[in-house]
C-alpha cells in the first residue's frame, strides 16, 4: 500500500516538474507575449486534462479496492 502511495506522489511530482520546466522554457523563449500566453494556456489545458485522467484512474482504483474489501469481509 505504501508503495502505491509513493508511485502516485512520484507521478504528481514528475508532472509538476514537467509543467514548471515547460513554463520556464516558454517564458525564456524569444517569442511575443501573446504567443507565449497562448502556449501557456495550451499547456495548462493539457496538464488539466491529464490530471483529470489521473484522478479518474485513482477513483477507479479506490472503488475497486473497496469492492474487494467488501468481498473479503462478506
LINGIVEN-V165130 format. One record per residue. N is the residue number from 1. RES is the residue in one small letter. OMEGA is omega in degrees with one decimal (none if undefined). NEAR is the number of other ideal C-beta (glycine too) atoms within 10 Angstrom. D_CENTER is the distance of its C-alpha to the mean C-alpha in Angstrom with 1 decimal. Layout:
N:RES:OMEGA:NEAR:D_CENTER  N:RES:OMEGA:NEAR:D_CENTER
This chain:
1:x:-179.8:5:20.1  2:x:178.8:6:19.4  3:x:178.3:7:18.2  4:x:179.6:11:15.4  5:x:-179.6:9:14.3  6:x:178.8:9:14.3  7:x:178.2:10:12.3  8:x:178.6:14:9.5  9:x:-179.9:10:10.1  10:x:178.9:10:10.3  11:x:179.2:13:7.1  12:x:179.0:12:5.5  13:x:178.0:10:8.5  14:x:-179.7:10:8.4  15:x:178.1:14:5.5  16:x:178.0:11:7.4  17:x:177.8:10:10.5  18:x:-179.6:13:9.9  19:x:179.8:17:9.6  20:x:179.1:10:12.6  21:x:179.2:10:14.5  22:x:179.3:15:14.3  23:x:178.8:16:15.3  24:x:178.3:10:18.1  25:x:179.1:11:19.2  26:x:-178.8:17:19.6  27:x:-178.6:11:21.4  28:x:-179.0:9:23.7  29:x:-178.2:10:24.4  30:x:177.7:5:27.9  31:x:178.4:13:27.0  32:x:-179.4:8:28.1  33:x:-178.6:7:26.4  34:x:178.3:8:25.8  35:x:-179.7:11:24.4  36:x:178.3:16:21.9  37:x:176.9:12:20.9  38:x:179.7:13:20.4  39:x:178.5:17:18.2  40:x:177.9:15:16.1  41:x:177.9:10:16.0  42:x:178.1:11:14.9  43:x:179.7:16:12.1  44:x:178.4:12:10.9  45:x:178.8:10:11.4  46:x:179.7:12:9.5  47:x:179.3:16:6.3  48:x:178.7:10:7.2  49:x:179.5:10:8.1  50:x:-180.0:14:5.2  51:x:176.9:13:3.6  52:x:177.3:10:7.3  53:x:178.6:10:7.7  54:x:178.5:14:5.9  55:x:177.3:10:7.9  56:x:177.7:10:10.8  57:x:179.1:11:10.9  58:x:178.5:13:11.0  59:x:178.5:10:13.7  60:x:179.4:10:15.5  61:x:178.9:12:15.7  62:x:178.5:10:17.1  63:x:179.1:10:19.5  64:x:179.1:10:20.7  65:x:178.4:12:21.3  66:x:179.2:10:23.2  67:x:176.9:10:25.3  68:x:178.5:10:26.2  69:x:177.4:10:27.1  70:x:178.0:9:29.3  71:x:179.1:8:31.0  72:x:-178.8:7:31.8  73:x:-179.8:6:33.2  74:x:none:5:35.3
